[in-house]
């Protein structure tokens, strides 16, 4: 069967692309792993924070907000910036960059009772939300005509009117190929004879710890260390804590680094009174950035081969607008995004 679109990658980039492209033609989605959203998309902190990222990313966040709200993917969470003595300059930079408001220490401790006396300054932003990441992926997968796992692409060959793709004994032809393969996107490009972007995957580790002191943490905000040196967020009655590291790592199914995780937990421990006990679970994921840390959405130098890559740590919150922009590019429609943002997303900037 000939398809209009073959999407390679079953994380949020591929799933959201399926939703946006389904009105333009038939869609088949291939995921290399045994489940959709296995890697970074299944290991996300799942927060929508509109001001998080470089200006083009923030523009995509803002353009995505209505879609998130209309789909009921947002739940209020709030974001608290936590500063210690000696971090004043970095705290002020974060305060301004993230458009937060100073919060009195007693008010901060009313929200998070375990804040320690080492905390000297706090800022607050109510406009931060949990994202229902599973619902987002499932919504996109339902929009595809066919979505299959265990389809690791082995060959991409240009044919008349499109591309022939081979994976695990299966093959399809499609007019367009959408490269949404996350850390593997440059490898997929190589199969197609397309110039790679120079993607840089970085590991980020995470630990789930028991609710401090047995507290009910459901209404606690996400806490962020100055300079994004750590963060903690309620999750299923416990807390997830990350050292927020960016350690270069080749594309792979990565695991948390115990030493890096211990250092991050120690930074978190400085800001709270309750001791950190043995983690309930640990994991890690890869956040893949282009060289300039903006997404790459649009055409390659080969007809019918399109990029949807370089989501970094912004994949879920930018997904509706990023996928809509991809559909606009393919359909030849004018984008509602600012021209500067469109230029910043154009994969051609790396050629």
Rosetta blueprint (number, residue, H / E / L):
1 X L
2 X E
3 X E
4 X E
5 X E
6 X E
7 X E
8 X E
9 X L
10 X L
11 X L
12 X H
13 X H
14 X H
15 X H
16 X H
17 X H
18 X H
19 X H
20 X H
21 X H
22 X L
23 X L
24 X L
25 X L
26 X L
27 X E
28 X E
29 X E
30 X E
31 X L
32 X L
33 X L
34 X L
35 X L
36 X L
37 X L
38 X L
39 X L
40 X H
41 X H
42 X H
43 X L
44 X L
45 X L
46 X L
47 X E
48 X E
49 X E
50 X L
51 X L
52 X L
53 X L
54 X L
55 X H
56 X H
57 X H
58 X H
59 X H
60 X H
61 X H
62 X H
63 X H
64 X H
65 X H
66 X H
67 X H
68 X H
69 X H
70 X H
71 X L
72 X L
73 X L
74 X E
75 X E
76 X E
77 X L
78 X L
79 X E
80 X E
81 X E
82 X E
83 X E
84 X E
85 X L
86 X L
87 X L
88 X H
89 X H
90 X H
91 X H
92 X H
93 X H
94 X H
95 X H
96 X H
97 X H
98 X L
99 X L
100 X L
101 X E
102 X E
103 X E
104 X L
105 X H
106 X H
107 X H
108 X H
109 X H
110 X H
111 X H
112 X L
113 X L
114 X L
115 X E
116 X L
117 X L
118 X L
119 X E
120 X E
121 X E
122 X E
123 X E
124 X E
125 X E
126 X L
127 X L
128 X E
129 X E
130 X E
131 X E
132 X L
133 X H
134 X H
135 X H
136 X H
137 X H
138 X H
139 X H
140 X H
141 X H
142 X H
143 X H
144 X L
145 X L
146 X E
147 X E
148 X E
149 X L
150 X L
151 X L
152 X L
153 X E
154 X E
155 X E
156 X E
157 X E
158 X E
159 X E
160 X L
161 X L
162 X E
163 X E
164 X E
165 X E
166 X E
167 X E
168 X L
169 X L
170 X E
171 X E
172 X E
173 X E
174 X E
175 X E
176 X E
177 X E
178 X E
179 X E
180 X L
181 X L
182 X H
183 X H
184 X H
185 X H
186 X H
187 X H
188 X H
189 X H
190 X H
191 X H
192 X L
193 X L
194 X L
195 X L
196 X L
197 X L
198 X L
199 X L
200 X E
201 X E
202 X E
203 X E
204 X E
205 X E
206 X E
207 X E
208 X E
209 X E
210 X L
211 X L
212 X H
213 X H
214 X H
215 X L
216 X L
217 X L
218 X L
219 X L
220 X L
221 X L
222 X E
223 X E
224 X E
225 X E
226 X H
227 X H
228 X H
229 X L
230 X L
231 X E
232 X E
233 X E
234 X E
235 X E
236 X L
237 X L
238 X E
239 X E
240 X E
241 X E
242 X E
243 X L
244 X L
245 X L
246 X L
247 X E
248 X E
249 X L
250 X L
251 X L
252 X L
253 X L
254 X L
255 X L
256 X L
257 X L
258 X H
259 X H
260 X H
261 X H
262 X H
263 X H
264 X H
265 X H
266 X H
267 X H
268 X H
269 X H
270 X H
271 X L
272 X E
273 X L
274 X L
275 X L
276 X L
277 X L
278 X L
279 X L
280 X L
281 X E
282 X E
283 X E
284 X E
285 X E
286 X E
287 X E
288 X E
289 X E
290 X L
291 X L
292 X L
293 X L
294 X L
295 X L
296 X E
297 X E
298 X E
299 X E
300 X L
301 X L
302 X L
303 X L
304 X L
305 X E
306 X E
307 X E
308 X E
309 X E
310 X L
311 X L
312 X L
313 X L
314 X L
315 X H
316 X H
317 X H
318 X H
319 X H
320 X H
321 X H
322 X H
323 X H
324 X H
325 X H
326 X H
327 X H
328 X H
329 X H
330 X H
331 X H
332 X L
333 X L
334 X L
335 X L
336 X L
337 X L
338 X L
339 X H
340 X H
341 X H
342 X H
343 X H
344 X H
345 X H
346 X L
347 X H
348 X H
349 X H
350 X H
351 X L
